[in-house]
Amino acid sequence: MPKYSIPAPPELVIGRGRGKGRQRFVIVTHRGANSLEYMGPIQVLEEANFFLKRMGRSDLCYDIEVVSTEPGAVYETKGLEIVAGTPYHRLRGDVDTLMFQAVAEDEGCLADDRFLAWVRQMEKRVRRMTSICVGTFVLAAAGILEGRRVTTHWVACDDFRRRYPSVELDPDPIYIKDKNIYTSAGSTSGLDLTVALVEEDFGREFARRVAQGLVMFLRRPGSQAQFSVHLSTKFPEEQRIQDVQSYVAENSDADLSVESLARRAGMSPRNFSRVFAREVGMTPGRFVELSRLEKARQSLEQSELPISRVAEQCGYGTSDGLRIAFDRHVGVSPRAYRQRFA
């Protein structure tokens, strides 16, 4: 086995609200569920346990359990079977964090009054209740999201709004915390959410070490959009348009006028605008605007640069230009955005 050079564990900062001793982390899954939605968080927690043990703090480790709405095989493929042997209703004792996976395709758990009553009961007993992907539907169906701000996978947002109009749904972030309720978007956002929970429990430096061990980005802010402007547009087949998109992403402070981009593509401005809109699904000006805004948001979240410098780097020229863009698209000032999400 290779020899790993593992840095010394960081100093722990025990989060407020976390009790003394080991904490029980329970994941609720379903038959046929996406295995990443429980294996991902499990691996994050096991990595945290690894460092806690190296620090001589096994007394603070996570006790991880998986229960299922239908006991038995929850995942099967050639040569591999994953079995959850404990039904949810046999769960006994104190639970610190309860995480719900995405509902199964048949939505059986959403029509199971016994299960939903159990969810409502558990909400009063746990410190944190979380969901991954369309697991948000479980919490909403149980009636514990009224007046809460939540998120879910972007493909299910329209359906969620129709079913649960009294819940404040924000389709953009990869995860959201509202008091003791944590909701996240697609499968991989469950990893980001779990790293955020570890940070809440043991401090930023410890969570950074966990993310490093898993070769994860530490950490995608919860405010980050579920996908970037590049992923939210059509992927162009025209190589010249692809090159222009890459240039825009890497040169936010450059001249990104239609005329300048058209010259880079070797096309007339009129033809470039027509081809770009057809290939990407939005005008060049709109694409530049959203790309600059995305970079500005990331800079405000992840750096301490003065707002005037962020404005310059992202092509707004002045702080006023950046403020106008944020007022139009985000609804808050750059300063307020940084205070909320940095």
N, C-alpha and C positions, 0 to 999 in steps of 0.2 A: 504494500500500500504506500502511496506517495506520502512524504513527510510534509506536513503543512506548517508554514510559519504563521502562527496565529498571534496577532497583537494582544498585548495585555488588555483585559477587560476594562471598560471605563468605570468611572465612579457612578454608582447608582443614585438616581434622584427619584425617590418613591413618590408617585403621584398622589395628590390629594383625592380622597375618596376610595383609594385602594386599601382594603383592610390588611391586617397582619396575616402572615402565613400564605399558604398556597391558595391559588384561585382556580375555581372550576369553570372551564370554558366548554360549553356544550353547543354542538352544531346539529341542527335538525335538517335531515335530508329526506329524499323521496326515491322511490324506485325509478330507475332510468334517468337519474339526475346527472347533470354535468359534473364529472369527477373533479375537475379543476376547482370548482366552487367550494369543495371541502378540503381537497388535498392541498390547495394553495395556502389557505389560512393555517392548516395544520403544520405545514412546513415552516411558515413564519414563526409560529408559536414554539415549535421544536427547536428552531435556531435560537430563539430567546432562551429557552430552557438550557441549551448547550452552554451559552455564555454565563447564565446564572450559576450553573453547576461549577464552571471553571472559577467563578468568584467565591465558591464556598457558600452559595446562597440557595441551595436546593430547597430551603424552606419557603422560597418565594416563587417557585416554578408554577407554570400553568398545568393543571390537571385537565387533559383534553379528552372529551368523549363525543361520540357520534350516536345519535338516536334517529329513528326513522318513523315516518308516518305508517309505513308498511314494512315490518321486519323481513329480512331476507336479502337476496342479492339486489343491490342498488345500482350495480354497474357490471356489465358483462361484455367482453370482447374475446377474440380468439386467444385462448391461453391465459386469460386473466378474469378473475371474478372478485368483486368487492362486496362483502356482506356486512350489513348493519344488523346486529342481532338483538338490539334493545329497542322496543317500541317506546314512543315518546311518553305514553301514559304511565310507564313504569319508572320514570325518572323521579328520584327521591332526594331529599336533602337540599342544602343550600347550593345555589348556582350564582356565580358572579356575572358571567356574560353568556347570553343566549343568542346564537346566530342562526338565521333562517336562510336556507338555500332557495333558489328559484323554484317556483311551483312547477309540477309536472305538466305535461301537455294536456292531460285529461282534466286538470284542475280539480281533481278529486278532493284535495285538502280544503279548497275554498268552499266546498259544499258540505263539509263535514262539521256539523255543529259542535260535536264533542271536541274535536281538535281546536276549533276557534275559541271555544270556552276555555280550553286549557291555555291557549296563547294569552287570553285576557288575564287569566289567573297568574300566569308566570310574569307578566309585565309588572305586577305589583311586588314580585319577590326578588327580581334580579336588579343588579346595579346598572347593567347595560343590556339593551336589546338591539340587535343589529340584523341587517338583511343584505343579501347579495343579489344583484340583478333583479328579476321580477319576484324575488322573495318579498319585495315591498308590498305586493298584492296580499300576502298573508297578513301582514300587520294591518293593512287597510281594511281587509275583510273582517278582521277581529274587532275593528272599531277603535283602535288605539292611536290612530294618526289624525284624528279630527283636529283641525287648526294647526297641524304640524307642517313644517317645511321639509320636503323629502325629495329624493330622486329615484330613478329607476332606469332600466335600459332604454335607450332612445327609441327603439322600434316599438316599444309598448306604451309610450307616453300618451298617445291619443286615446287608446283603450282605457288607460288608467284614469284619465280625466273624465271620460264618460261614466265610468263606474263609481268614481269617488270624487265628485265635484267639490266637496267641502275640505279636501286635503290640498294643501299648497304644494303643487308639484313644480319643481325646477328641473327641466330636462338637461341642463348643461353640465353641472359638476359631476365628477366621477364619484364623489361621496359627500354626504352632508351629515352634520351632527346637529340635532335639535334636542337640547337637554339630554336625556338619557337614551334617546333613539338615534341610531346611526343607520343610514341607508346608503347603498352604493349602486353603481351602474352595472356594466357588464362583468363577465367572469373575472378578468384580470384586475378589475378595480377592487375585488375582494382582498387581493394581496396588499394593495395600497391602504385600504381601510384597516387591515389587521396590523400593518406596521404603525399606523397612526394610533391604534389602541395600545400597542406596546410602548410607543412614545409617551402616551398619556400616563401609562403605569410607571415607567422607569426613566423617563427623560429622553431628550433629543439625541444625546451622544450615544446612549445605549441602543436606541432604535437605529441610528446610523450604522452602528456596528452590525446589527442584525441584517440590515439591508445590504451591507457590503458582503457579508457572508453568503448571501443568496444572489449576489451580483445583480441587485435591484437598484433602480434609481431611487435615491432618498431625497425626498419622497415626493411623488406627484401631489401637489397641493389638492385638497378636496375641491377647490374652486376651479381646477383645470377642466376645460371642456372635455366631453366624452371623446371627441375626436377633433383634430386640428382642421383648419380651413382646407388644407390639402386633402385630408381624408373625407371631408364633407362634400367635396366637389367630384365631378366625374373625372376619371383618369384619362387624360388625352392620349390619343394614338399618334398625333402629330409630334414628332421629336422636337421641332422648333418651339412648340408651345410648352412641352415639358421643360426645355432649357430655360425658357422665360420664367416659368414658375419657380425653378430652382434659384434663378438669379434674384427674383423678388424676395424669396425667403432669406437669402444670405446678404442682401444689400438694402435693408429697409431705409437707410438714410440717403440712398442714391436718388437720382432723377428717375422716377418711375412713371413718368407721363406716358400716355398712349403712343406719342410720337417717338419717344426714346425706346420704348419696348418694341415697337414695330421695327425700328432700325436694327435692333439686336436680333430680331427674328428674320430680318431680310425681307420684309413685306411692307406694303403701303399701310398707313394708319387705318384706312377704311377696311381693307381686306383683313388686316390683323385683328381688328375688333370683331369682325364677323366670324372669323375662324376661331378666335379665342372663346367667344360666347358659345359657339356650337360645340367645341371640344370640352370646355370646362363647365358650362352651365351657368355662367355669370359673366358680366362684362369685365374687362381688364381693370377698370377703375374700382369696381366693387371688390375684386380679388385683392388688389393692392391695399385697399382700405382695411379689409378684414385681416390680412397678413400683418400689417403694421399694428393693428389693435392687439392681435394675438401675441406678438413679440413684446408689446408694451405691458400687457398683463403679466406675462412671464417674468419680465424684468422687475416689475413692482412686487411680485410675490417672492422672488428669489434673490434680490439684491438690495443693497442699501444706497444705491445711487440717488443723487438728488433728482427730483421730478423733472427739473429743467434738463438734466443730462439724459434721462430716459426719453424725453421728448425729442432731443437731438438725435439720439441713436436710432430711434424708430421712425424718423422721417417727418416728424410733426413740426420741426423747427423751433417752436416755442412752447412753453407750458400752457399757454392759452389754447394752442392748437390741439394739444393732447387732452385738455379739459373738455373742449367742445366735442371731441370724438367720444370720450367716455360718457358725457352727458347724453349723447345721441344713442349710443349702443349699449351702455352698461347701466345707465341710470344713476350713477354716483360719480363723485369726483375722483381723480387718481389718488389723491391723498386718503380719502375715505376708503377706497378700494384696498390700498396698502394696509391701512389700519385693521381692516377686517380679515384680510387673507394672508398677509405676510407671515 
